[in-house]
Amino acid sequence: MSRYLIFVTVSLALLLSGVGGTSVAVALEAIREYFDVSVVLAGWIIGVFQLALVISMPLSGKVCDVLGRKPTFMLCVGLFVLGSLGSALAPNMPLLIVSRLVQAMGAGGFMPTAVGIVADVFPRSRQRAIGLFSSIFPIGQIAGPVVGGWLVESLGWRSVFWLNVPLGLAILIPAALLLHTSPGQRKGGIDIVGAALVSGLLASLMGGLTLIGYAATAQMWLVVGALFALTGILVVLFKRHEATARDPIIDVEILRERPFLAANIFNLIYGAGVLGVMSLIPMFAISVYGVSYLESGLILTPRAVGMFVTSLIVSIFMMRWGYRRPILAGTGLTMVSLVLLSLEPQRLNMLGQGLDSITVLSLIMLLMGMGVGLSAPASNNACIELMPERAATITGIRGMFRQAGGAASVTLATLVLHQSGDIASGFRIVFVSLAVALVATVPAIFAMPRSPTCPAPSESTGSK
């Protein structure tokens, strides 16, 4: 019985992450209007969150494998609560962005540590347990937009952050009682230097991309050039450090193998299309279609419903279907939904056969949710069986690439929106570009493991 209670506890953390992410997306336009800032700066509310997830996911996965599951999980929940409290109290945009960074440092550890915990608690049914665990996230995305839209309209945007505080504290109590304190799965230390280098290079890259939108003078272009040059320098330093580090923050062994490399390429591009720009959908619906905050939240609900249903089905039949077929089908549906979103409102309404805009957008979100739900459980499990003893580390690296794609797409998308004279035209450019980019994931999908019983189409793996 206790292991099922542990499953529920760690699932609640992922549920909280889903609610928090989608509710903030609904509140984005309200926050932008409250502080009277540009789309580019407002985009950093989401962009810095995803950037911090990029950093925290591999770090928390390594910490979890080295130091143990319970202390890492408790620390992550504590950081999430602290960041939520700071966001709710933030008097200006800079402090809000900093608080969101702290919140993301905690949220980034939810998935890697929880996967490690579930893999330990259910060793004989690891595939199904992790797949079912992954399907919990969409439930939070079902509730998040509706709750977020209602909170923004009724109590203001700060209430979406206040909601996380008591819920996070409620998770800490059963976690402290149920989780067992156990030693790390692997010996070694934490690569602090490597973590600092990868954090610096990602921050300088995102900062340079963001400032392009404001580069109207020679001095500003000089700053942009300096940031990109710093990014290049940090990339070189990071590669040299990781090659000689005793226990690198990003394991070269995992990145070098063909199945892992293919999976991470897929996650990078797919993260751009699913995690990044999709967080801008409420702003898209409000600014282009003129819907209310509550309606913009309701539009996201069918996406979460589609994710939950299809991910649950795939989790149950994954052993029979394998990995590649669900991933290919899900990627195809996602591309179709992005193309539909790129259509002008008049053409979209014509395709809807007289349906109102909210209904048409909701149906597209349902289609996208079905695509994400098909691909997520399979892509989450595709490489874990190659090194099951390092499930948390692999999950952290996978999440890092997925969140890196999301952070880059938010930064580039807000830049396109800022530069385009018409925000609707800017969104069309973004959606079409992402649909084209997803085509590039097809070769990577075929380089990933076919199924749990046929693990890898490569010459060697670390599981040997």
C-alpha positions as CSV (number, residue, x, y, z in Angstrom):
1,M,0.0,0.0,0.0
2,S,2.8,2.4,0.9
3,R,4.3,2.3,-2.6
4,Y,1.0,3.3,-4.1
5,L,0.8,6.2,-1.7
6,I,4.3,7.2,-2.8
7,F,3.2,7.1,-6.4
8,V,0.3,9.4,-5.6
9,T,2.5,11.8,-3.7
10,V,5.1,12.2,-6.5
11,S,2.3,12.4,-9.0
12,L,0.7,15.3,-7.1
13,A,4.0,17.2,-7.6
14,L,3.8,16.7,-11.3
15,L,0.1,17.7,-11.2
16,L,1.0,20.9,-9.4
17,S,3.6,21.6,-12.1
18,G,1.0,21.2,-14.8
19,V,-1.5,23.5,-13.0
20,G,1.2,26.1,-12.4
21,G,2.5,26.2,-15.9
22,T,-0.8,26.5,-17.7
23,S,-2.4,29.0,-15.3
24,V,0.6,31.4,-15.7
25,A,0.2,31.1,-19.5
26,V,-3.3,32.4,-19.1
27,A,-2.2,35.2,-16.9
28,L,0.6,36.3,-19.2
29,E,-1.4,39.0,-21.0
30,A,-2.8,40.4,-17.7
31,I,0.8,40.6,-16.2
32,R,2.0,42.4,-19.4
33,E,-0.7,45.0,-19.1
34,Y,-0.3,45.4,-15.3
35,F,3.4,46.2,-15.6
36,D,3.0,47.9,-19.0
37,V,5.9,46.1,-20.7
38,S,6.6,44.8,-24.2
39,V,5.7,41.3,-25.5
40,V,9.5,40.5,-25.5
41,L,9.9,41.3,-21.8
42,A,6.7,39.6,-20.8
43,G,7.8,36.6,-22.7
44,W,10.7,36.2,-20.2
45,I,8.1,35.3,-17.5
46,I,7.8,32.0,-19.4
47,G,11.2,32.1,-21.1
48,V,13.2,32.3,-17.9
49,F,11.1,29.5,-16.4
50,Q,11.9,27.2,-19.2
51,L,15.6,28.4,-19.2
52,A,15.8,27.5,-15.5
53,L,14.2,24.1,-16.3
54,V,16.9,23.5,-18.8
55,I,19.6,24.0,-16.1
56,S,17.8,22.3,-13.2
57,M,16.7,19.1,-15.0
58,P,20.1,17.5,-15.6
59,L,21.4,18.8,-12.3
60,S,18.5,17.5,-10.3
61,G,18.7,14.1,-12.2
62,K,22.4,13.8,-11.3
63,V,21.8,15.0,-7.7
64,C,19.0,12.4,-7.4
65,D,21.2,9.5,-8.6
66,V,24.2,10.5,-6.4
67,L,22.7,11.8,-3.2
68,G,19.3,10.0,-3.1
69,R,15.7,10.5,-4.1
70,K,14.1,11.9,-0.9
71,P,16.3,14.9,-0.1
72,T,16.3,15.9,-3.8
73,F,12.6,15.7,-4.1
74,M,12.0,17.6,-0.8
75,L,14.4,20.4,-1.9
76,C,12.7,20.7,-5.3
77,V,9.2,21.1,-3.7
78,G,10.6,23.7,-1.3
79,L,12.2,25.8,-4.0
80,F,8.9,25.7,-6.0
81,V,6.9,26.9,-3.1
82,L,9.5,29.7,-2.3
83,G,9.5,30.8,-6.0
84,S,5.7,30.9,-6.1
85,L,5.6,33.0,-2.9
86,G,8.1,35.5,-4.4
87,S,6.2,35.7,-7.7
88,A,2.9,36.4,-5.8
89,L,4.6,39.3,-3.9
90,A,6.7,40.7,-6.7
91,P,6.4,44.5,-7.0
92,N,8.0,44.8,-10.4
93,M,8.9,42.8,-13.4
94,P,12.6,42.1,-12.6
95,L,11.7,40.5,-9.2
96,L,8.9,38.5,-10.8
97,I,11.4,37.1,-13.3
98,V,13.9,36.2,-10.6
99,S,11.1,34.5,-8.5
100,R,10.0,32.6,-11.6
101,L,13.6,31.4,-11.9
102,V,13.6,30.1,-8.4
103,Q,10.2,28.4,-9.0
104,A,11.6,26.7,-12.1
105,M,14.7,25.4,-10.3
106,G,12.3,23.5,-8.1
107,A,9.9,22.4,-10.8
108,G,12.7,21.2,-13.0
109,G,13.5,18.5,-10.5
110,F,9.9,17.1,-10.2
111,M,10.1,14.9,-13.3
112,P,13.7,13.4,-12.9
113,T,13.4,12.7,-9.2
114,A,9.8,11.4,-9.5
115,V,10.9,9.1,-12.3
116,G,13.8,7.8,-10.2
117,I,11.4,7.2,-7.3
118,V,8.8,5.4,-9.4
119,A,11.5,3.3,-11.1
120,D,12.8,2.2,-7.7
121,V,9.4,1.5,-6.2
122,F,8.0,-0.4,-9.2
123,P,11.1,-2.2,-10.6
124,R,9.1,-5.0,-12.3
125,S,6.5,-2.8,-14.0
126,R,8.8,0.2,-14.6
127,Q,7.6,0.8,-18.2
128,R,3.9,1.0,-17.3
129,A,4.4,2.9,-14.1
130,I,6.5,5.6,-15.8
131,G,4.0,5.8,-18.6
132,L,1.1,6.2,-16.3
133,F,3.0,8.7,-14.2
134,S,3.6,10.8,-17.4
135,S,-0.1,10.8,-18.1
136,I,-0.7,12.6,-14.7
137,F,0.8,15.9,-16.1
138,P,-2.1,16.5,-18.5
139,I,-4.6,16.4,-15.7
140,G,-3.0,19.5,-14.2
141,Q,-3.2,21.0,-17.7
142,I,-6.9,20.3,-17.7
143,A,-7.5,22.1,-14.4
144,G,-4.8,24.8,-14.9
145,P,-6.3,26.9,-17.7
146,V,-9.8,26.9,-16.2
147,V,-8.6,27.7,-12.7
148,G,-6.1,30.2,-14.0
149,G,-8.7,32.0,-16.2
150,W,-11.2,32.2,-13.3
151,L,-8.5,33.4,-10.8
152,V,-7.2,36.1,-13.1
153,E,-10.7,37.5,-13.8
154,S,-11.9,37.1,-10.2
155,L,-8.9,37.8,-8.0
156,G,-6.1,39.1,-10.3
157,W,-3.0,37.5,-11.8
158,R,-1.2,37.2,-8.5
159,S,-3.7,34.6,-7.3
160,V,-2.3,32.0,-9.8
161,F,1.0,32.1,-7.8
162,W,-0.7,32.1,-4.4
163,L,-2.4,28.9,-5.3
164,N,0.9,27.0,-5.5
165,V,1.9,27.8,-1.9
166,P,-0.6,25.8,0.1
167,L,-0.6,23.0,-2.5
168,G,3.2,22.7,-2.4
169,L,3.2,22.6,1.4
170,A,0.6,19.9,1.3
171,I,2.9,17.7,-0.8
172,L,5.9,18.2,1.5
173,I,4.1,16.5,4.5
174,P,3.3,13.1,2.9
175,A,6.7,13.2,1.1
176,A,8.5,13.5,4.5
177,L,6.5,10.7,6.0
178,L,6.4,8.2,3.1
179,L,9.7,8.5,1.2
180,H,12.6,6.5,2.5
181,T,16.0,8.0,3.0
182,S,18.3,5.9,0.9
183,P,21.8,6.4,-0.5
184,G,22.4,7.5,-4.0
185,Q,22.3,5.0,-6.8
186,R,25.8,6.0,-8.1
187,K,28.9,7.2,-6.4
188,G,30.4,10.6,-7.4
189,G,30.1,14.3,-6.9
190,I,28.1,17.1,-8.4
191,D,29.8,19.0,-11.2
192,I,29.2,22.6,-10.0
193,V,31.6,24.1,-12.5
194,G,29.9,22.3,-15.4
195,A,26.5,23.5,-14.1
196,A,27.7,27.1,-13.9
197,L,29.1,27.0,-17.4
198,V,26.0,25.5,-19.0
199,S,23.9,28.0,-17.1
200,G,26.0,30.9,-18.3
201,L,26.1,29.9,-21.9
202,L,22.3,29.4,-22.0
203,A,21.6,32.7,-20.3
204,S,24.0,34.6,-22.6
205,L,22.4,33.0,-25.7
206,M,18.9,33.8,-24.6
207,G,19.8,37.3,-23.5
208,G,21.5,38.0,-26.9
209,L,18.4,36.7,-28.8
210,T,16.1,38.8,-26.7
211,L,18.1,42.0,-27.1
212,I,18.1,41.7,-30.9
213,G,14.6,43.1,-30.7
214,Y,15.8,46.3,-29.0
215,A,19.1,46.6,-31.1
216,A,18.3,50.0,-32.7
217,T,21.7,51.6,-31.9
218,A,25.3,50.7,-32.5
219,Q,25.9,50.4,-28.7
220,M,23.0,47.9,-28.4
221,W,24.3,45.8,-31.3
222,L,27.7,45.8,-29.5
223,V,26.0,44.3,-26.4
224,V,24.3,41.7,-28.5
225,G,27.5,40.8,-30.2
226,A,29.3,40.5,-26.9
227,L,26.7,38.2,-25.5
228,F,26.9,35.9,-28.5
229,A,30.7,35.9,-28.3
230,L,30.5,35.1,-24.6
231,T,28.2,32.2,-25.5
232,G,30.8,30.8,-27.9
233,I,33.5,31.1,-25.4
234,L,31.5,29.4,-22.7
235,V,30.6,26.6,-25.2
236,V,34.3,25.9,-25.7
237,L,35.1,26.0,-22.0
238,F,32.1,23.7,-21.2
239,K,33.3,21.1,-23.8
240,R,36.8,21.2,-22.4
241,H,35.6,20.9,-18.8
242,E,33.2,18.1,-19.5
243,A,35.9,16.1,-21.3
244,T,38.1,16.1,-18.2
245,A,35.5,16.2,-15.3
246,R,35.4,13.1,-13.1
247,D,31.6,13.2,-12.9
248,P,30.3,15.7,-15.5
249,I,26.9,17.3,-15.2
250,I,26.0,16.1,-18.7
251,D,27.3,12.6,-19.2
252,V,29.2,12.4,-22.5
253,E,28.6,8.6,-22.5
254,I,24.9,9.2,-22.7
255,L,25.1,11.9,-25.4
256,R,27.5,10.0,-27.6
257,E,25.4,6.9,-28.1
258,R,23.2,7.0,-31.2
259,P,19.8,6.2,-29.6
260,F,20.4,8.9,-26.9
261,L,21.6,11.4,-29.5
262,A,18.5,10.8,-31.7
263,A,16.1,11.0,-28.7
264,N,17.7,14.3,-27.6
265,I,17.5,15.8,-31.1
266,F,13.8,14.8,-31.2
267,N,13.2,16.3,-27.7
268,L,14.9,19.6,-28.6
269,I,12.8,20.2,-31.7
270,Y,9.6,18.8,-30.2
271,G,10.1,20.9,-27.1
272,A,10.2,24.0,-29.3
273,G,6.8,23.1,-30.9
274,V,5.0,21.9,-27.8
275,L,6.5,23.4,-24.6
276,G,7.6,26.8,-25.9
277,V,5.2,28.5,-28.3
278,M,2.2,26.6,-26.9
279,S,2.6,28.6,-23.7
280,L,1.8,31.7,-25.9
281,I,-1.5,30.3,-27.1
282,P,-3.7,32.2,-24.5
283,M,-2.0,35.5,-25.7
284,F,-2.6,34.4,-29.3
285,A,-6.3,33.8,-28.6
286,I,-6.7,37.0,-26.7
287,S,-4.9,39.3,-29.1
288,V,-5.9,37.7,-32.4
289,Y,-9.4,36.3,-31.7
290,G,-10.4,38.8,-28.9
291,V,-11.5,36.1,-26.4
292,S,-11.6,36.7,-22.6
293,Y,-9.0,35.4,-20.1
294,L,-11.4,32.7,-18.9
295,E,-12.1,31.7,-22.5
296,S,-8.4,31.6,-23.4
297,G,-8.0,29.2,-20.5
298,L,-10.9,27.1,-21.6
299,I,-9.3,26.7,-25.1
300,L,-6.3,24.9,-23.5
301,T,-8.5,22.4,-21.7
302,P,-9.3,20.2,-24.7
303,R,-5.6,19.9,-25.4
304,A,-5.1,18.6,-21.9
305,V,-8.0,16.2,-22.3
306,G,-6.6,14.8,-25.5
307,M,-3.2,14.4,-23.9
308,F,-4.6,12.5,-20.9
309,V,-6.7,10.1,-23.0
310,T,-4.1,9.2,-25.6
311,S,-1.2,9.1,-23.2
312,L,-3.1,6.7,-21.0
313,I,-3.9,4.4,-23.9
314,V,-0.3,4.5,-25.2
315,S,1.0,3.7,-21.7
316,I,-1.2,0.6,-21.5
317,F,-0.4,-0.7,-24.9
318,M,3.2,0.5,-25.2
319,M,4.7,-3.0,-24.9
320,R,2.6,-4.1,-27.9
321,W,2.9,-1.0,-30.0
322,G,6.5,-0.1,-29.3
323,Y,8.0,3.4,-29.3
324,R,8.2,4.6,-32.9
325,R,4.7,4.3,-34.1
326,P,3.1,6.4,-31.3
327,I,5.9,9.0,-31.7
328,L,5.4,9.3,-35.5
329,A,1.6,9.5,-35.2
330,G,1.8,12.1,-32.4
331,T,4.4,14.2,-34.3
332,G,2.2,14.1,-37.4
333,L,-0.9,15.3,-35.5
334,T,1.1,18.1,-33.9
335,M,2.3,19.3,-37.3
336,V,-1.3,19.4,-38.6
337,S,-2.5,21.4,-35.7
338,L,0.3,23.9,-36.1
339,V,-0.6,24.4,-39.7
340,L,-4.3,24.9,-38.8
341,L,-3.3,27.5,-36.2
342,S,-1.4,29.4,-38.9
343,L,-4.5,30.0,-41.0
344,E,-6.1,33.4,-40.9
345,P,-9.2,33.7,-38.7
346,Q,-11.5,34.0,-41.7
347,R,-10.2,30.8,-43.3
348,L,-10.3,29.0,-40.0
349,N,-13.9,29.9,-39.5
350,M,-14.7,28.7,-43.0
351,L,-13.1,25.3,-42.2
352,G,-15.2,25.2,-39.0
353,Q,-18.4,25.2,-41.0
354,G,-20.0,28.0,-39.1
355,L,-18.6,27.2,-35.7
356,D,-17.5,30.1,-33.5
357,S,-13.8,30.8,-33.1
358,I,-13.6,29.4,-29.6
359,T,-15.0,26.1,-30.7
360,V,-12.7,25.9,-33.7
361,L,-9.6,26.7,-31.6
362,S,-10.6,24.2,-29.0
363,L,-10.9,21.5,-31.6
364,I,-7.4,22.3,-32.9
365,M,-6.1,22.2,-29.3
366,L,-7.8,18.8,-28.9
367,L,-6.0,17.5,-32.0
368,M,-2.7,18.8,-30.7
369,G,-3.3,17.3,-27.3
370,M,-3.9,13.9,-28.9
371,G,-0.6,14.3,-30.8
372,V,1.3,15.1,-27.6
373,G,-0.3,12.4,-25.7
374,L,0.6,9.8,-28.3
375,S,4.3,10.7,-28.4
376,A,5.0,11.7,-24.8
377,P,4.9,8.3,-23.0
378,A,6.9,6.6,-25.8
379,S,9.5,9.3,-26.1
380,N,9.8,9.4,-22.3
381,N,10.5,5.6,-22.1
382,A,12.4,5.2,-25.3
383,C,16.0,5.2,-23.9
384,I,15.5,4.5,-20.2
385,E,15.6,0.7,-20.6
386,L,19.1,1.0,-22.1
387,M,20.4,2.2,-18.7
388,P,17.6,1.7,-16.1
389,E,19.9,2.2,-13.2
390,R,20.4,5.8,-14.4
391,A,16.7,6.6,-15.0
392,A,16.8,10.0,-13.2
393,T,20.0,11.1,-15.1
394,I,18.6,10.1,-18.5
395,T,15.2,11.8,-17.7
396,G,17.0,15.0,-16.6
397,I,19.1,15.2,-19.8
398,R,16.0,14.4,-21.9
399,G,14.1,17.2,-20.1
400,M,17.0,19.6,-20.5
401,F,16.9,19.3,-24.3
402,R,13.1,19.5,-24.4
403,Q,13.1,22.6,-22.2
404,A,16.0,24.1,-24.2
405,G,13.9,23.9,-27.3
406,G,11.0,25.4,-25.5
407,A,13.0,28.3,-24.1
408,A,14.6,29.0,-27.5
409,S,11.2,29.0,-29.2
410,V,9.7,31.4,-26.7
411,T,12.6,33.8,-27.1
412,L,12.5,33.6,-30.9
413,A,8.7,33.7,-31.1
414,T,8.4,36.9,-28.9
415,L,11.2,38.4,-31.1
416,V,9.2,37.7,-34.2
417,L,6.0,39.1,-32.6
418,H,7.9,42.2,-31.5
419,Q,9.4,42.8,-35.0
420,S,6.3,42.1,-37.0
421,G,3.9,45.0,-37.5
422,D,0.9,42.7,-37.0
423,I,0.8,40.3,-34.1
424,A,-1.4,37.9,-36.1
425,S,1.1,37.8,-39.0
426,G,3.9,37.1,-36.4
427,F,2.0,34.2,-35.0
428,R,1.4,32.7,-38.4
429,I,5.2,32.9,-39.2
430,V,5.9,31.1,-35.9
431,F,3.4,28.3,-36.3
432,V,4.5,27.5,-39.9
433,S,8.2,27.6,-38.9
434,L,7.6,25.1,-36.1
435,A,5.5,22.7,-38.3
436,V,8.4,22.7,-40.8
437,A,10.9,22.1,-38.0
438,L,9.0,19.0,-36.8
439,V,9.6,17.3,-40.2
440,A,13.3,17.2,-39.2
441,T,12.5,14.9,-36.3
442,V,11.5,12.0,-38.5
443,P,15.0,10.6,-39.1
444,A,15.7,10.9,-35.4
445,I,12.6,8.9,-34.5
446,F,13.8,6.0,-36.7
447,A,17.2,6.1,-34.9
448,M,15.6,5.7,-31.5
449,P,14.8,2.2,-30.0
450,R,12.0,0.4,-31.8
451,S,10.4,-1.1,-28.7
452,P,11.3,-2.4,-25.2
453,T,12.0,-5.8,-26.6
454,C,14.2,-4.4,-29.5
455,P,16.1,-1.7,-27.5
456,A,18.4,0.0,-30.0
457,P,19.4,0.2,-33.6
458,S,22.9,1.2,-32.7
459,E,26.3,-0.5,-32.5
460,S,26.6,-0.3,-28.7
461,T,25.0,1.0,-25.5
462,G,26.0,1.6,-22.0
463,S,23.8,-1.2,-20.9
464,K,26.2,-3.8,-22.1
